[in-house]
Amino acid sequence: MAAKAKQDALKKLKAKKPLSPEVLAERKAAELAREQKQAAASAEKRAAFEQQKADRKAAKEKAKPKLALGLTETEKKAARDERYAARKKRRK
């Protein structure tokens, strides 16, 4: 029973007309368009990640404690507030 069904399916498949070159070209073009779209999205995502990485590095450098020598009380308070805001932002 299964062998007969298999033979029937093979006959049906062989009887099918081959795809025309136009259809094949159209499918290939669609595939290339999809790949280009995916590559663009990937590049955009990677660029966004690199930008975030650079922003974090810059924020880390900015938040480094300044030398206590020569700073006024207001400068010390501003530096402390910056560090606090950066820490609060990281926890979100």
N, C-alpha and C positions, 0 to 999 in steps of 0.2 A: 504494500500500500504506500509506504513512505518512498520507496524507490520509484514508483510510478509518478508520484507527486514531484519528486526531484527531477525526473526526466521531463515532465511537463513544464516545470519552471525553467529548465535549461533551454528547451525548445522556444519558449516564449521570449526568453532573453536574447537568444540568437536571432529570432525573427524581428527584433526591434531594430529600427533604422539607426545608423550611427549619427552622432550629433554633427551638425553642419559646422564648418570652420567659423562662420559668423557667431554662432552661439558659443563656441569654445573661446573665441577672442573676447566676446562680451564678458564671459565668466572670468577670464584671466584679468581683464581690465578691472572688474569689480573686486577681485581678490587683491590686486595691487593697490587700489584705492583704500581698501580696508587696512592693509598693512601700513600704508602711509599715514592714515589717520591714527592708528595705534602707535606708530613711531613718534608722531607729533605729540600725542598725549603723554607718552612716556618721557619725552624730552622736556615737556612743560612741567611734569611732575618732578623730574629730577632737578630742574632749575629752581623750582619753588623750594625743594628740600635744601639745596645748596644755599639759597638766600636765607632760609631760616637758620641754617647752620652758621652763616656769617653774622646774622643778627645776634644769635646767642653768644657768639664769640666776642662781638663788639660790646654787648651788654655786660659780659663777664669782665672784660677789661675795664669798662667804665665803673663797674661796681667794686673793683678792687679797693681795699682800704687805702686811703691816702696816708702818707706819713703824718704822724701826729705833730711833728715839729713844725712850728710856724703856722698852724691852723688856728683860726679864731673859733670861738664857741659856736657861732652860727655856721661856719664851714663844717665843723665836726657834726653838728646836728643835721645839716643838709646831706652829708655823706651817709650818715646813719639812716636817714629817711630813704635815701636812694637804695641802700642795701635791703632795707625792709620791704620796699615796694618790689624790688626784683625778686626777693624770696617769695613774697605773696603771689606774684605773677607766675612763678614756676610751679607753685602748688596747685594752681587752678587747673 
